[in-house]
Amino acid sequence: MTPEVSDTRAEAPPVVPTWDDVARSHGGFIYSVAYRLTGNHADAQDLVQDVLLRVRRGLRTYQPGNLEGWLARITTNAFLDTTRKKKRRPTVALPDDPDRVLMGSPSADAESASRDLPDHLQRLLGELAPEYRAPVVLKDVLGYSYDEIADHLGVPIGTVRSRIHRGRAKLREALAR
Amino acid sequence: MIDHHEEPWEAEISSLLGAMGSVEPPEGFLDRAVDRRPAAAGRAVGALLFAVVALAAVGVATGLTGTARSISPDFTALETRHRAVDPTSSGVVDDPRGDLPPGVPEGFVLVDRLDDGAWDHEVVARAGGAASVFRQAGTLDVAELGAAGERRTIGSTDVWVTHADVVMFEHEDEVFVVVGLEVDELVEPAPSSVTDRVGGFVGDLTRELGFPS
């Protein structure tokens, strides 16, 4: 007779992280997303502060799961809320290193061009309208699926595909300039 | 991840973006963010709201302020925020409740109010240019200011002036950072009425508890 085999390992109940855990362990992730969305450190820092406030409120109803997905959603929506608020009187954020931008003519040196590409891409990302920038960052920088992005942004998946396609097309045009 | 519907050039753009990597926050930023943690909200919201409003009224009446967050303003970042304001595009502020922020002299008008994350950002302007007043609930962490400037007074109010003429002061449980105005131009912040203070406190509380303001 074959003994009945049972898995006696009890599954640990899902644990809701504390606000401190989130801020300390995932603050870097939030910051990175915030920087990719805003394009400069000053706005990224403001956005992180806003996100941490929202996290504080959201943890009360958070269901343990994909924590970074949840944080990316909060960060993106906080970014879009901020841009909507400021839309009535647009402001232009200064770059973190104005000298580098003013002197930023393309280098003839291929190695230098390669090294500067992320900064250049970040500037071009910043030129995209927020409604294109957010899904492009979520898809191409953070690697979320179209379904996840549609869920994060609360828009139909067709809209997500369209915005990502148009956002990439604008980046392609800008890179070709 | 490459999607089957994507064209080759899209995959190339996607690949370039995917290779950008993560961005580290400035050293100490997250520690400061954790130190300035938002106050916890109560669970019995309705009862708590009533109780705290009552306490607030008592606190205001008796001058009790409770424990306040200690704030060390990143005045360089706030200067950047100020420089990003284009006063030529400012119109009259939509919200007619807006009086001039404390310390700002007559002759200025409030032209805009922005939500800059943790800071409320008010833009004031006159013919000669614009200034920004940032405000946040808390107390000024004087120790952290270090040698960044010097202590001065406006009337009986202590202010701290950085070498770049950014002026910081406390007024009625809030920290103010003024950019674009020299300290000699500022006037002593006038105390607001008890009604205004209770109203402001309730507004802050309802925002913290998640109610629409």
Interface residues (C-beta under 8 A of the other chain):
Chain A: W19 D20 A23 R24 G27 G28 F29 Y31 S32 Y35 R36 H41 A42 A44 Q45 D46 L47 V48 Q49 D50 L52 L53 R56 R57 R60 T82 K85 K86 R88 R89 P90 T91 V92 A93 L94 L117 P118 L121 Q122 L125 V136 V137 K139 D140 V141 G143 S145 Y146 R161 H165 R168 L171 R172 L175
Chain B: M1 D3 H5 W9 E10 I13 S14 L16 L17 G18 A19 M20 G21 S22 V23 E24 P25 P26 F29 L30 A33 V34 R36 R37 P38 A40 A41 D74 A77 T80 R81 R83 A84 V85 D86 S89 S90 G91 D94 D112 L114 D115 D116 G117 A118 W119 G210
